[in-house]
Amino acid sequence: MGATAPRRAGAALLVIALSASGTALAVASDPASHRVTQKGRAFAPGAITMQAGEVIEIVNDDGELVHHAYLDSPEFSFDTGEQGPGSKTVVSFPRRGQFTVLCGIHPKMKLFVSVN
C-alpha cells in the first residue's frame, strides 16, 4: 500500500502542473486524430469533420503570438487558457454536433468542427 502513495502523489502533481500552465488535457488512448495549427491569427485547417470521441491536437505554431482556444456550447465546452508559442493541447470531442472554436485573443480566428 505504501508503494502506491508516491505514484499517486506524482500523478497528482503532474495534473496540478498541467492545470497551472493553463493547458487543457484530454485523456485519449490514441494519438490525436486531427491536428490544427494556430498561425498568423488563423486556425489551419479552418474546418474539420470528425467522429464523436476523436481528438484534435491544437498547436500554437506562431513564433511570437499567444493564442487562447476555447469552445462554449451547451453540448460541450473547453478552454485551453493562454497557449504560448510551441504549446500543444489535445481536446476530445465526445458529442455529435456543429461547433465553432474561437481564440480569446484574436476574435476573427474560427475553427469549424463538425462531429458525426
C-alpha positions, 0 to 999 in steps of 0.5 A: 500500500505504501508503494502506491502513495508516491505514484499517486502523489506524482500523478497528482502533481503532474495534473496540478502542473498541467492545470497551472500552465493553463493547458487543457488535457484530454485523456485519449488512448490514441494519438490525436486524430486531427491536428490544427495549427494556430498561425498568423491569427488563423486556425489551419485547417479552418474546418474539420469533420470528425467522429464523436470521441476523436481528438484534435491536437491544437498547436500554437505554431506562431513564433511570437503570438499567444493564442487562447482556444476555447469552445462554449456550447451547451453540448460541450465546452473547453478552454485551453487558457493562454497557449504560448508559442510551441504549446500543444493541447489535445481536446476530445470531442465526445458529442455529435454536433456543429461547433465553432472554436474561437481564440480569446485573443484574436476574435476573427480566428474560427475553427469549424468542427463538425462531429458525426 
